[in-house]
Amino acid sequence: MGQPLILHRYINRQVFLSTVMVTFILVMVLVSGRFIKYLAEAAAGEIAADALFLVMAFRMPEFLQMIVPLSLYIALLLVLGRMHMDNEMVVLRAGGQGHGRIVRSLVVPVLMATTLVGLFSLYVTPRGDAEVNRIFEEQKDRSVLELLTPGRFHVKGSSNSQRATYAEHLNREKGVLENVFVADARFEGQGEANRLLTVWARSGKLVQEDGISYLLLTDGFQYQGKPGQRDYKEIGFKEARVRIGGEKSDSRPPKVRGRSTRELIAERENNHEALAELQWRLSLILTVPIMALAAIPLARVNPRQGRFYRLIPAVLGYMLYVGMLLVTRSAIEDHSGVLPWYLDMVWIHLVAATIVFLLYFGNRIFRRRAGA
């Protein structure tokens, strides 16, 4: 009993440390890219800077549920590959510790990773996505007074129009912008401005009517014309309204990723997006034990081949596995699948499990057939 226990502790410690290290590296890469994207949106005024870290915190479980299966898979390849390179596996087999003992030694880390991914996938991530949706809806509907930073231009637009807003000062107590400048340009052709509407007002404040937000400007002038021409029109006004938001809905249903697993189960028969999301969450859980079992024979390398001989092909196999799940998920959402709901993604896992089975017993089966 002592030798197996020592073996279990040794392998589990190595796998745990390697999984944490790989997870940290992958999280840093993924989070950095996503944070840069959100930072660009904050610089464009689409999201408040103080909401960035909240969004990243609520998105972290979603990142981890995708990264942990891959991290455990890579960690097993690295640890077991090193043991093959250092001939530790030869010593273990000589002592009667074969692949069956290695598989039993990995039960604890695989169960822990599966439980963690299941907790994130079925419960934590949906709640985080719902909070992210809520934050973005609040950012979308928030006041222009919160978007504007006094002394800076706030630019927002699309491919055929662009609006720049500037306020010299913001009186937060009264909620009034002072010395407001608004330039609204319409484009056509090769980015050339077809019409430019410029407004200056002494003050402005936010008003709402029928669920639509307006910026009420007072004591100002409006200039309208085409750049490069002299026929500008100047109109003075006491009050003018500039629309800054769309209609607000009292209750917006969360996106399918933000719905609880219980809601997805109830809606799976009539909602293809709910069905696809439900199967995706369950599939993430199944990838952990399947790929962990696949890592044991894939890590078997000859010392002359090098420690990383099979690492790249093994990772490409994992990417193919997850890619097929994503393609099937899109097919279910588009209602292009023809199988029953409980078989839409199951066939991919069955194919993966069959490949894992062949990795363990394929040589024996083919040898028996060749001998027969």
Secondary structure as GFF3:
##gff-version 3
##sequence-region A 1 372
A	DSSP	alpha_helix	2	43	.	.	.	ID=ss1
A	DSSP	three_ten_helix	49	51	.	.	.	ID=ss2
A	DSSP	alpha_helix	52	85	.	.	.	ID=ss3
A	DSSP	alpha_helix	88	94	.	.	.	ID=ss4
A	DSSP	alpha_helix	99	105	.	.	.	ID=ss5
A	DSSP	alpha_helix	107	119	.	.	.	ID=ss6
A	DSSP	pi_helix	120	124	.	.	.	ID=ss7
A	DSSP	alpha_helix	125	141	.	.	.	ID=ss8
A	DSSP	alpha_helix	144	147	.	.	.	ID=ss9
A	DSSP	beta_strand	153	157	.	.	.	ID=ss10
A	DSSP	beta_strand	161	171	.	.	.	ID=ss11
A	DSSP	beta_strand	176	188	.	.	.	ID=ss12
A	DSSP	beta_strand	192	209	.	.	.	ID=ss13
A	DSSP	beta_strand	212	225	.	.	.	ID=ss14
A	DSSP	beta_strand	233	243	.	.	.	ID=ss15
A	DSSP	three_ten_helix	256	258	.	.	.	ID=ss16
A	DSSP	alpha_helix	261	267	.	.	.	ID=ss17
A	DSSP	alpha_helix	272	298	.	.	.	ID=ss18
A	DSSP	alpha_helix	311	333	.	.	.	ID=ss19
A	DSSP	three_ten_helix	341	343	.	.	.	ID=ss20
A	DSSP	alpha_helix	346	371	.	.	.	ID=ss21
###
